[in-house]
Amino acid sequence: MDGKAAPNGVATIEDRILRITGYYGYYPGYSSQKREEGTQTHTESSSQEAEGQTRCQSCTSTFLKLIWRFLIILSVSSSWVGTTQFVKITFETFDCPFFMTWFSTNWNIMIFPIYYSGHLATAQEKQSPIKKFRECSRIFGEDGLTLKLFLKRTAPFSILWTLTNYLYLLALKKLTATDVSALFCCNKAFVFLLSWIVLKDRFMGARIVAAIMAITGIVMMAYADGFQGDSIIGVAYAVGSASTSALYKVLFKMFLGSANFGEAAHFVSTLGFFNFIFISVTPIILYFTKVEYWYPFSAVPWGYLCGVAGLWLAFNILVNVGVVLTYPILISIGTVLSVPGNAAVDLVKHKMIFSVVRLGATIIICIGFLLMLLPEEWDEITLRFINSLKEKKSEDHADEITESSVHTRSRSRANGTVSIPLA
């Protein structure tokens, strides 16, 4: 029994074993072809499974990112729409816009504690509140927050913050929420113009067109009621709010530069603290001069005031968090989506009827806002994209030619033009 076939067709022991097991790889004198084919098939199936799992994980990750970005946009838009509508409701029983501005700004003090709570919940190396506070104070300078810098840097920004919100509320007393939110979107155009003049930013033709569209929308909005009455005053308030907001952003970039989430939270909380310490005297003066007078004290709608302040606080937090966690352009899109959001609420709840002029002005302003979101190198990016499409089209055309030639050769082989060598 040396592994050869036995006489008279009797199988050897090795043949019986191999026939029973079906395996012919590890015995001398037998071919290893089946073993190699099985190993290759197993490797290919494993690689296909791994590739499938990778694709599935990639698709899941992309889907989750899209959902997260959509939620950020929706949250920013909803918080701004809610703030605007709550202000309109509060004005029905409490006509004190400056007090509402002061009360809501005081809530900004909570932004840094909320940020620090998130730091404790997510950071691996946790820092003490004092150390974290000093680290975020570097936005004011290398020496941190001193009394001189507190008064020098915080005072002008606090005044601009108060003016922006106060003028916005005054505009809501004269115009619909849709008109005010659309006019406020013009602040993007004002930011570009101020940055171009003051900061010497790059000139962009598309943004000049957007600025012209914003100005055209403002004029059309004022013309909707014939340049008279509360309409023109409301438009002036809304444009003033957008202008002070743009000035705030340009001065912030000029004197403080860019800031991360912690530094921005620290700065906004400092504004709230400054508002509570130094601007609290203003609503008191307005109360005793009966410019903004309410009586009795129990008649103050604290629920609505807290709703306005809470939604305003949520909007400020979402803007700062969203810029850090996702793209700033998504925050801008969330802001402009507040215009159709307010329009839907005004149409359903308040039964507003929008004139053709107002509707056209709103659309023009929103288109101008979206043009402002174009990147500075948008023309170069567009040209590269067009060139890549052309190259891809030429490559696809070359592949089609190659495939057609291969198909022609294969047909010629099938017709017998290529000789088959004898075995």
PyMOL commands that set and color helices and strands:
alter all, ss='L'
color gray80, all
select helices_A, chain A and resi 7-9+13-21+33-90+97-122+129-140+147-174+177-184+187-197+205-223+229-255+261-278+281-288+297-299+302-325+328-336+338-348+356-372+378-414
alter helices_A, ss='H'
color red, helices_A
deselect
rebuild
show_as cartoon
